[in-house]
C-alpha cells in the first residue's frame, strides 16, 4: 500500500509540475508606432484603405474599444478612421480627462489602460516632458528632432512659435495648441536654403513646409509638425496625416509643394531605418 501511495503521490507531483511549466497564453502585442501612424493617416483618406503594417495592431485596439462599448462592430476593420477616432476620444473622456488629453490620439497611458487583460503595448512613443527652448515651449522629443535636423544642416534654426500655445496665433488654426509644432524663421535664407531646411526637417521625421504669403495670412516661414507626437492637437494631427498622403497640410488639400524624401518617423530615424 505504501508503494502504491508513493507512486500516486509522485504522479500527482509530476502532473502539477508539468501544468506549472505550461506558460499562460500570451496577450497580443500592440505596436504603438503602427497604431499612431494609422491614427494620423486613416482619418484623412478618401476611402477605407489601410496603413501598411498597421491593420493587425489597429484591429486589437478596435476590438478592445468595441468590448468596452465605445465602437460599433461594423467599424472593427483595422482602419483607424473617424469612427475609431471618436471612440478613442470617448475612451479618454471616460478616464475623466479633458483638453488635449482627449484628442483621440492613442497615447501610452490610454493604450495601456485600454489593454489591461487584453493586450500589451510595444514600441512606445513618448513626447517627453515640456521644456523651454529659445524662449518657446516644446517637448523633449521635438527638441531632439530639431537638433538632429540642425546637425544635418550645420546651422542653428530660430523658433518663432513653439508648442502648447492654445490660441496663440489665430492664423495657425490650432496646430500649435498641443505638442510637436514649430514655426521657424527664414530670415536671411535664400530660397535654396529654405528648401534644404524643409528637406532636413522631413528627413528626421517632421511634416514640414515652407509657408508663403500667397498661401495665407502670414509672412514667409517654415511650419513643422513632429509626426507621431501623441500630444498634438487635432488640427496638427490632420496635417501629419495629410503629409503622408502627399498633401500640403493646408485647408485647400492641394498637392505637397515641398521636397520629396522617404517619409520616416523619428523612431525609425533613430533605428536607422
N, C-alpha and C positions, 0 to 999 in steps of 0.2 A: 504493500500500500504506500509505504514511504517513497518507494522508487517511482510509482505512478504519479504521486503528488508532486514530487520534484520535477518530473518530466513535464507535467502540466504547467507548473509554475514557470519553468524555463520557456515553454512555448508561448505563454502569455507575455513574458518579458520580451521575447524576440518580436512578437507581434506589435507590442507597444513601441518598441524601438524603431521598427520599420515604419509605422504610422508617423512617428515623430520626425523621421527623416524625410518624409514627403513634404516638399515645400508648399506653402499656401499658394493658391492661384494668384499669379502676379496681376496687378492692376495695369490697365493700358497706360502708356505714357503719352502725354500731350506735349508736343513740341511748341513752346510759346512763340518762337520766332516764326514758325509757319502760320500759326493762328493769327499773329499780328499782321503779317503780310496780307493774308486773305481778308482780314477785317478792314484793311485800308483799301484794297483794290476792288473786292467784290461788290460793295455797295455803289461803286462808280461805274460798273459795267452796264452796258445797254442790254445785257442778256444774263442768263444764269450760268455762264461759263465758270469753270473752277480755276483757282490759282494753283499752278503746278506744285505738286508735293504737299499740298495743304489739306486735301479732301479728308483723309482718314482722321486727322487731328481735329479738324472742324466738326466732323461727324460726332466724335466723342463729346465735345463741348455741347453741341446741339442736343444730343441725347440727354445729357445732364440737365440742360435748360428745360427740355420737354418734361422730364421726370419731376421737376420742381414746379411745373405748371406755368412756365414763362413763354413757352414756344409750342405752337401747334405742330402736330406730326407731319403735316404736309411740307413744312419748311426744314425738316431734318434731312438735309440732302448734301451736306458738305460744301455748300455755297454760303459764305458769310454775308448774306445780303441784308437789305434794310430791315427785314422782319427779325433776323437774328440780332442785328444791332439794337433794335428796340427791346428785344427780350433781354439782352445783356444789360442795357440801361436799367430796366426794371429790376433785374437781379441786384445791381449796385444800389439802387434806391432801397431795396428790401433790407440792406445792411444798415440803413439809416444814414447813408452818405448823401452828399449834395454837391452842387457846383461841378468843378472839373472832375471830381471823382465819380460822376455819373455820365461820363462822356460816351459810354457804350464800347470803350476800348478795353480789351482783356488785359488787365494788369496782373502782376504776380499774386497779390493778396486775394483778389477776387477769384482768379483761376483756382488757387489752392483751396479756397473755401468752397467753391462750386464742386471741386473734385474730391472732397472728403469722402472716402469709401468708394469712389468711382474711378478716379484716375490720378496719376502723379503728373507733375509738371517738370519738364526738362527744358534746356536751352533758355534759361531765364534771361529776360531783357529788363534791365533796370535803368531808369532815367537818372538815378543817383540823387544826390542832395542839391538843394538850391544854393547857389553861391553868387557873390557879387564879383563881376569881372568887367573892367573898363567902366565901372560905374553903372553897369546894367546887370539885371538878374537873369541868370541862365542856370542850367543844371550841369552836373559834372560830366555826364555823357556828352552833352553838346560841346562843352569846353574841350574835351579830349578829341572830338571830331574836328573842331576848328583848329586845334593845334596840329593835327595831322595834315590838314589841308595847307596850313601856313608853312609847314616843313617842306611840302612838295613845291610850294610857290617860292620859298626863300624870302618871304616877306611877312610882316605882321598886318593883319586886317583890322580895321576900325569898325566897331559895332555902333550903329546909330539907334537901333531899337533891339531890345532883348526879349525875354520871355516873361510869362506870368504877369502880364501887363493889361488886365481887362479894361477895355475902353480907352486905352492909351492913345491910339491913333485910329480915328474913325475909318480912314481910307483902307485900313488893313483888313476890315471885315471880320475881326475877331480872331485872326490867325495867331496873334501874339498873346491871347488870353491865357493859354496854357504853356507847356514846355516845348522845347525843341525848335523855337522860332528865332530867327535872326534877320535883321536888316544890316547891310554892310555898306559903308561909304565907298564910292568910286571916285572920289575927288583926286584929281591929278593922274588918273589912269587913262591910258589910251584905250581905244575900242578893242584892240588886240589883247591887252592885259585884262580888260573886263571879261572877255570871253574865256580867257585862260583861268581866271579866278573861279568862274562858274564851273568850268570843267574840273578843276581840282576839288572843289566842294562836292561835286557829284561823285567823283572817284572815291571819296571816303564815306559816302552814304547820305549826303544831303540831296533833297529835291531842291534845286537852285535855279534861279532865272535872273537875268539882267532885266530889270523893270525900267521902262522908258515913259516919259511924259505923254507920249501918244497912246499909251495903254490905260491910263487912269490919272486921277488927281494927285500925282506925286512927281518928285524930281527923280533923276537917274539914281538908281541904287540897285544893289543885289539883294534879292529876297531868298532866304534859305530855310528849309524845314528839315529837321533831323528825322529821316524816315524811321518808322517803328518806335518813335518815342511814345511810351504809353501815357504820358502826361499831356499830350497835345490836346488842343481844343478841337471841336468837331470840324470847324472850317479848315483848320490846318491839316487834320487827318484826311479830309477830302482832297486837299492839294497833293498830299503824298500819294494818294491813290491815283489821281489824275496823271501825276508824273510817270508812274509805272505804266499807264495806259497811253503814253505818248502825247499828252496834252500840256497846255501851257499853265495850268493851275489858276486861270482866271475864269470869271463867270461866263465868258463867251465860249469856253470849251474848245478854243482853237488849238491847232497843232502845236506841239512843242517847238519853241524857237531857239532852244539852246543847243550846245554842242552834244554830239552823240557819245555816250560812254556805256560800258557794261554796267547795268544797274545792280548795285550791291548794297546791303545794309552794313552798318558799322561793325556788327558782329562778324559778318562774312569777311570784311576787310581785315579784321584782326586775325582771323584764322588763315588769311592768305588765299581765300577762295576767289 
